[in-house]
């Protein structure tokens, strides 16, 4: 198993991966009649069919008891509204199936073609110091 840890970047064939951020976030899961899911982070907008769904916020932001989610739904004509969706409740054409508080992390990928040259230069400086 390959791990990416804080202050220990992961290097894979010329690509360096860093943990750039971490925190917690609310996630809302909506399902359509066929069981397809639409996962939204707080503040994120996604489309399902002709409608755009934006997860605005949990109504009662408590990780132990999330309550309802505030969701804005806009159709292709720009008409819509804001819904308070309890678990199992309708949101436009979809149903609210999960609202949870999860840990998140941000990963930054960097390509540094000069890394081997810098490594060799540092090695030469260390040898020169000895």
N, C-alpha and C positions, 0 to 999 in steps of 0.2 A: 504494500500500500504506500502511496506517495502522499506525504503531508506537506501542507503549506501552513507555516506558523508565523506568528508575529516576530519580526526581526530576523527571520530565516527565509529569504526569498527562494523560490523554486525555479531552477534553471532547466529548461527542456529544449534541446536542439536550437539554440540561439534566441529563445524566448524566455524572458524572466518574468515570473508572476509574483506580485506583492499583495499582501492584504492591505488595502488602502483605507478601509473603514469597517466599522462594525456598529451594531445597535439592535434595536427592536423595532418591529413594524406590525401593523395590523394587516391581515390578509382576509379578503372576502372571496368566497367561492360561490358562483352562481351556476345553476344547471338548467339546460333546456329540456324539453319533453323527451328527447332521445337519449338523455344522460350525458351529453357533451358538457364539459365544464369550462367555465370562464373564470380565471383566477385574476383578481385585481389587488394590487397593493394600494394603500391609502394614497389618494391623489392621482392615481393612474386612470387613464381612459382607454377602453378597448371597445371594438365593434363586434357585434354579433348580429348577423343578418343585416337589416337596414337600420339598426339602432346602435347608438354609442352609449356605453355605460361608464360612468365615472364614480368611483368609490370616494366619497367626500370625507367621511369620518365615521367612527363608531359613535353612537349617540351617548352611551355611558362608558367612557374609556377606562374600564377596569379589567385587567387581564383575567380575573377570576370569574367575572360575570359581564360579558361584553354587551348584553342588551341587544339593541338594534343597530343597523348600519344605515347611514344616510347615503343614498345613491341617486345621482342625476341621470335621467334617461332622455336622450334626444333622438328623434327619428330623422330620416333623410330630408324632410322638409324643414327641419330646425324647430319642430314643435316637441315639447316634452314637459317634464317636471321633475320634482325631487320626491323620492319615496323614503319612508322609514321602514326598512325591511327587517322583520324578526326572522329567526331561523324557520325555514319552511314557508315563509311568506312570498308572495309574488312581487317581482320587480320587473316591470314591463312584461316581456314575453318569457322571462326566466324566473327561477325560484331560488331563493337564498338557501344554500345548503350548509355553509360553514362560515364562521367568523372567529378568527383566532389571532393571538398575539405571538409572534415568532421572533427568534433571533435571526439577524441577517448579517451578511458581510459583503463588502465590496472588494472585488479583485481588480488589480491594475496589471495589464500586460505591457511589457516594454521590450523593444528590440534594440539591442546595443551592439552593433557590429564591431565596435572598438574595444570591447571587453577583454579579449585575449591579449591585445597589445598593451593595455593598461596593466594587466596581470604580469606580463613579462617585464615591463618597466619597473613595477614594484619589486619584483624578484631581483632584478639587477641592482636596484638601490639597496636592498637588504644585503646582497652579497658584497656590495661595495662598502657597506658600513662594517661588515665583519672583517 
